[in-house]
Amino acid sequence: MIAPLALALALAAAPERASAVSVEPETGAQLPEAARVETLDGPLVLGDLQGERPIAIAPVYFTCPTVCGLTEVQLARAFHEAGLSPGEDAQLLFLSFDPRDGAETAEAARERIAAASGSEASAAIRIGWGGEAEAVLDALGYQRFFDPQAAEFAHPAALAVLTPDGRVSRWLGPEGLTGDQLRRAIVEASNGGMGGVIERALLLCWRFDPTTGKYTPRVVLILQVLGALTVIALAGFILTHLRPR
């Protein structure tokens, strides 16, 4: 009875921390052209992605125990379903924001992506980490935070679709990562369209609140109810066992 209440109190500050998890691109947000990151194919200057094709950037971290692996697979499949070829129809970069990532974890991510998309398609997909990766995602409006107790990141599962000259056209959440939705977003970006609104983003144990434009922890809603029930049960215990006989 006491444990749920203690847990609820421990997470009382969660809504404040949740405000650090969002996708909030500024109007005209631009890919930093001079930024460099490491990839399995060598260093990459982000400006080299710009050209004739739209750019898709998926922020992930390669050891993520929840949504990142699913996002990698879902996005690779969405490209296939849309009839889009990475490198030909759009540049595709999976970019880690975790400074702990390196070549070994990136290679494991590439194997997951190759299994979902086929080795031929995956050859044109870039897997990046380190360097100025965090600054790149900050510039695109991607916000996350590290939970030192869990040793994990709280972050939106989302895809940035950029115009060929590197401006943010639209952010897509997992529900937007179907073949049809992805194709529309790529076509929109190729024409210079600026949707700019995340369609729906999903984060395990966190939810996107369209009324505030923020992510709020779903677990807090549960614990609010749980805490209320605990207080009621505690009051009942006191009335039953401590009332004068």
Steps between C-alpha positions, in 0.01 A plus 500: 500500500783740589717404200268641230472827690878521534537431129248770417687751716832402340361583158326819602757704309450302180277757323774763533755260355255404224517854364855417391367236260349654189541579133489877461667617178530874461360651183757450229707256709802409291739206494843624615701461180844502659418249776689171488407157633657158485343230283585141416620632163724767652449860615199679352453874459125560526505749214597212270148361543355808332441501128215383281329261741307542825674395820354273769670497840392252768631587849569181695747347738627159408467331839149632565301225677159629390399678182816572298548149363135492399533842337802383300313198370173687441671776303698257286179314418312825432755595235450161339119524516511849349711379211774741605869422476736654757768694319291530183168648614619643832807508719442295815707542815450326833675732744581406859480765772668272756867588558553141615433367150780406265589280206408176678146603596455671162590176323238315703245763394597457135444126527148559636424746223643271232281215622193723462587672172727256320876532471482675161277781631686529829829568320381856429375563855738696719546412867648791694616586851737721694661816373239775495198269491339653807538854363341388173192366676479807722493717187212294361298545820537147635498503881577210734654440840715237666366324809811411703309266730377285212809572287260560210375790291144627499441614145240533225487227237490713188639560152611838364425547130704784352492681168793439263663822626479379862196682644261311728190417298322272745547276801326162486423275794474120479137515389618706204759242400284308258589475135228745391569756772874488442461537124278806545750655742792436263309645203399802708861559606631457145267781393621723782186451710516599866253294702691564819261315731572165653215272400507278805799393703512206733735431785474198725351615834472853367231654282475806275243756616383698193341767721833598651742380234688308767550143606355404836574173679215254468621330815418812701133469407497146626681593818262785570216251510713250687602762753139606556395141558790457740393804701143369515621158612726657761214712632281191522771315690534784750125530554462125542794430729547820695145606582405473870345171601 
